[in-house]
Amino acid sequence: AINVPRVDMDKCTQCNKCSLICPHAAVRPFLLSQQELNSAPEDFKAGSRAAIGGGALDSYHFRIQVSPLDCTGCELCARICPADALKLEPADKATKAEKANWDFAMTLPDHGDEIDKTTIKGSQFQKPYLEFSGACEGCGETPHV
């Protein structure tokens, strides 16, 4: 990709629509306990917010993380975001800023079983069945395999 999204967590409403629409699972929400957040890289910590939504979410921190190396630059996440929290920037700049954050996020335990899977928000905390398929940008191939 030439350009990939960066998330402004101060604008993010935690709706998870960006993750829902990403055809390659390169944009994902993460829930972290305080202990997990304490071991995060400084940039990851700075971009995390208290999770909103009540119930099980009250005990977690939340972050949307983009995989800068796997994003195809289709822009769907930026277009669907109701809060305009995703902005595209050159891939090399985003990779330098976000690769360590993505690598850390991939080490986090899955907390998806504590969230209602039948909602848009809750469904996105589940591990995707297909990741980084390599299908063309915006192709419907990935969700229909």
C-alpha positions as a Python dict, from the first residue, in 0.01 Angstrom:
ca = {
    (1, 'A'): (0, 0, 0),
    (2, 'I'): (111, 355, -64),
    (3, 'N'): (-95, 497, 222),
    (4, 'V'): (-227, 324, 533),
    (5, 'P'): (-451, 451, 815),
    (6, 'R'): (-340, 581, 1152),
    (7, 'V'): (-599, 603, 1429),
    (8, 'D'): (-660, 912, 1638),
    (9, 'M'): (-781, 749, 1959),
    (10, 'D'): (-898, 1086, 2092),
    (11, 'K'): (-1164, 1084, 1818),
    (12, 'C'): (-1239, 710, 1820),
    (13, 'T'): (-1586, 618, 1950),
    (14, 'Q'): (-1493, 248, 1985),
    (15, 'C'): (-1770, 138, 1746),
    (16, 'N'): (-1537, -114, 1571),
    (17, 'K'): (-1688, -39, 1229),
    (18, 'C'): (-1338, 7, 1088),
    (19, 'S'): (-1250, -347, 1189),
    (20, 'L'): (-1579, -482, 1058),
    (21, 'I'): (-1527, -339, 711),
    (22, 'C'): (-1158, -422, 672),
    (23, 'P'): (-1148, -705, 414),
    (24, 'H'): (-809, -828, 535),
    (25, 'A'): (-836, -804, 916),
    (26, 'A'): (-555, -548, 917),
    (27, 'V'): (-756, -313, 1143),
    (28, 'R'): (-845, -468, 1477),
    (29, 'P'): (-967, -366, 1820),
    (30, 'F'): (-783, -489, 2126),
    (31, 'L'): (-886, -511, 2491),
    (32, 'L'): (-615, -500, 2755),
    (33, 'S'): (-610, -545, 3129),
    (34, 'Q'): (-419, -288, 3333),
    (35, 'Q'): (-136, -539, 3376),
    (36, 'E'): (-116, -597, 2999),
    (37, 'L'): (-119, -223, 2936),
    (38, 'N'): (166, -174, 3183),
    (39, 'S'): (389, -396, 2967),
    (40, 'A'): (297, -222, 2640),
    (41, 'P'): (531, 1, 2437),
    (42, 'E'): (496, 368, 2531),
    (43, 'D'): (321, 461, 2202),
    (44, 'F'): (73, 179, 2251),
    (45, 'K'): (-1, 295, 2606),
    (46, 'A'): (-45, 655, 2492),
    (47, 'G'): (-298, 546, 2228),
    (48, 'S'): (-506, 328, 2457),
    (49, 'R'): (-826, 449, 2623),
    (50, 'A'): (-1062, 314, 2886),
    (51, 'A'): (-1303, 76, 2714),
    (52, 'I'): (-1660, 204, 2691),
    (53, 'G'): (-1981, 5, 2672),
    (54, 'G'): (-2037, -119, 3025),
    (55, 'G'): (-2039, -472, 3157),
    (56, 'A'): (-1722, -672, 3094),
    (57, 'L'): (-1568, -379, 2907),
    (58, 'D'): (-1546, -169, 3223),
    (59, 'S'): (-1236, -355, 3339),
    (60, 'Y'): (-1040, -311, 3015),
    (61, 'H'): (-847, -60, 2811),
    (62, 'F'): (-921, -34, 2438),
    (63, 'R'): (-715, 34, 2129),
    (64, 'I'): (-766, 7, 1756),
    (65, 'Q'): (-445, -111, 1595),
    (66, 'V'): (-363, -121, 1224),
    (67, 'S'): (-115, -366, 1079),
    (68, 'P'): (89, -132, 859),
    (69, 'L'): (256, -418, 673),
    (70, 'D'): (-66, -605, 592),
    (71, 'C'): (-299, -316, 508),
    (72, 'T'): (-368, -289, 135),
    (73, 'G'): (-463, 79, 151),
    (74, 'C'): (-823, 35, 34),
    (75, 'E'): (-940, 324, 258),
    (76, 'L'): (-1265, 150, 357),
    (77, 'C'): (-1194, 195, 729),
    (78, 'A'): (-1137, 569, 690),
    (79, 'R'): (-1455, 606, 486),
    (80, 'I'): (-1683, 421, 730),
    (81, 'C'): (-1552, 584, 1048),
    (82, 'P'): (-1833, 803, 1187),
    (83, 'A'): (-1586, 1008, 1392),
    (84, 'D'): (-1325, 1066, 1119),
    (85, 'A'): (-1068, 902, 1348),
    (86, 'L'): (-866, 730, 1075),
    (87, 'K'): (-636, 932, 849),
    (88, 'L'): (-420, 794, 574),
    (89, 'E'): (-49, 860, 577),
    (90, 'P'): (247, 726, 378),
    (91, 'A'): (303, 358, 448),
    (92, 'D'): (671, 396, 535),
    (93, 'K'): (592, 659, 799),
    (94, 'A'): (307, 449, 944),
    (95, 'T'): (523, 136, 949),
    (96, 'K'): (795, 309, 1149),
    (97, 'A'): (537, 439, 1397),
    (98, 'E'): (309, 135, 1426),
    (99, 'K'): (499, -189, 1356),
    (100, 'A'): (612, -233, 1718),
    (101, 'N'): (257, -161, 1836),
    (102, 'W'): (113, -425, 1601),
    (103, 'D'): (374, -677, 1709),
    (104, 'F'): (284, -615, 2073),
    (105, 'A'): (-89, -640, 2001),
    (106, 'M'): (-36, -983, 1847),
    (107, 'T'): (101, -1109, 2180),
    (108, 'L'): (-209, -1008, 2377),
    (109, 'P'): (-448, -1275, 2506),
    (110, 'D'): (-791, -1294, 2346),
    (111, 'H'): (-1067, -1140, 2559),
    (112, 'G'): (-1337, -1190, 2294),
    (113, 'D'): (-1516, -1463, 2485),
    (114, 'E'): (-1619, -1207, 2749),
    (115, 'I'): (-1799, -983, 2498),
    (116, 'D'): (-2138, -1034, 2327),
    (117, 'K'): (-2049, -1176, 1984),
    (118, 'T'): (-2389, -1085, 1837),
    (119, 'T'): (-2319, -711, 1817),
    (120, 'I'): (-2105, -529, 1561),
    (121, 'K'): (-1873, -413, 1835),
    (122, 'G'): (-1852, -751, 2007),
    (123, 'S'): (-1807, -950, 1687),
    (124, 'Q'): (-1484, -766, 1614),
    (125, 'F'): (-1316, -883, 1934),
    (126, 'Q'): (-1327, -1240, 1797),
    (127, 'K'): (-1023, -1380, 1619),
    (128, 'P'): (-1075, -1356, 1243),
    (129, 'Y'): (-1090, -1683, 1052),
    (130, 'L'): (-912, -1533, 753),
    (131, 'E'): (-625, -1292, 792),
    (132, 'F'): (-422, -1109, 530),
    (133, 'S'): (-564, -1311, 243),
    (134, 'G'): (-371, -1138, -32),
    (135, 'A'): (-689, -1078, -233),
    (136, 'C'): (-703, -753, -428),
    (137, 'E'): (-801, -432, -247),
    (138, 'G'): (-1169, -421, -162),
    (139, 'C'): (-1230, -764, -315),
    (140, 'G'): (-1521, -963, -175),
    (141, 'E'): (-1320, -1283, -208),
    (142, 'T'): (-1199, -1286, 152),
    (143, 'P'): (-1537, -1275, 330),
    (144, 'H'): (-1690, -1530, 94),
    (145, 'V'): (-1428, -1805, 110),
}
